[in-house]
Amino acid sequence: MKICENVYAALGLHHPLGVNSGFVVTDEGVVVIDASWTYYSALTILGYIKAIAKDKPIKYLIWTEHHSDHIFGSIVLVREGAKIIAHKNAYQHLRDLGGIKRYVEFMRRKINEEYRELVEKGYDIGSVMFSGVEDVWPDILVDKEYSFRLGDIEFKLIPTPGHTPSNLVVYIPRYRVLFAGDTICSGYPPNTRFSTQELIRKWIKALEYLETLSIDIIIPGHGSICSKEEVKRNRSILEKYVNL
């Protein structure tokens, strides 16, 4: 989906709630935001990039967090030459797990538990879902606001811990566009399953900061394209959680 000049989103990719990814085409190459949940979803993203950007190189892949639905397709883009930029807490999480391949094994067991009836009939659903996923590691780690330019487009990475300690958003001032990852969910309540009270307070502060930015369009981690009104809605829900 074309969001505006040079900015594209791939919406509702493989996930129970449909995870979103996107990419930006510059004069010097392509920046991708999140690699989706499976190898084959990432191939879909790559197909969109090739159709639009032609032979331009894929320079960077930015992870908005460490969860599997945002990173498991990364090998597809790394093989195209992408360098991964991530929050240092994403790297720490993967190191603690023993890498993406160990993470895949955890997720395979989890999926097979959900589809136990099929597994009992001999179908290893988890292995089918996550076939092709390989280990990759971030090349550039950030833990505070980080900006870079590719061609004539500036990208600002802003840490937004809350949903997890490794969340960050990608702000493109030129187009007033925000790739929010799971810092913002559109049409869903914010996912606090992995949060603590401390993280929720940090999350609220991060959303308050995002409200000060000039943003017209938000690509959330899950749900439809939205406006800055969703920042306020997500914040108001989180404030109630803190005050419980």
Steps between C-alpha positions, in 0.01 A plus 500: 500500500641840403482735798651805331794580276770233552329346806323163487332265748437126489197448720345199670780252434502153655394531864178433692445877514687584178839661553604806296832580335616763254781653301629832374668544160778759479741603226771286660300193597218358709433502874268226627311516827438153649530167321173334606441163665599244239753445225221504244345823627843659465520373144171682440654823631804443281277448197332836562839667535632349177186605312525861620869568559627280215875444543559743785688332786335425832726687740336464841244293689372663818345285773234681703535233772631148561176300476487225241222657290733791421833323443465137387505593130825695534725251320320576172604866517846436646575280199419804287768698683296671774673604821277458806442790739340411833467606861780359714235324712393303192856374466509416871176304473628295207832438672318376812292266283799373306405658167208493262531126432443429871216753496349310205506178700316670785238639261470164321407330827257780584324477163484121520338526842232724351443254216533186710228311316685535170833416660350181640410408141865539399510861377787709637324834446770706671775365277294575189428857614859583585685314228774710343556719806871540576717669759585864444639761739470879508785699348420835663363528855326806642377590845418866447364713217699425187485671160647413164453606139476288191490704183307815584273340762560519874394216730461552873493196727342574836509244784149445639527230768165379627356206310850353539830655613622491137230702324588789276318701234622633166410862426545650154468878545499581128176308450358537852472122516555275802563125489392424855537126545309377804544831678166579336225257404215632285154372589640275774588577861874535563655161570624506860548124525879539514504826699557595860367803684839666447493426128144629467605830659788525251255416222272786602793742499603378156148556366493849652821575309357363175203733539740795471630388158359611165334175391225458242511124441581210732569143392428307822636159587152353466181642356419757237692810398406774744556859609650650815162462670596136562797619706263677735262201513779256582637735765163543671458122527847456646438777754204300632719192537751696707229639725335163572 
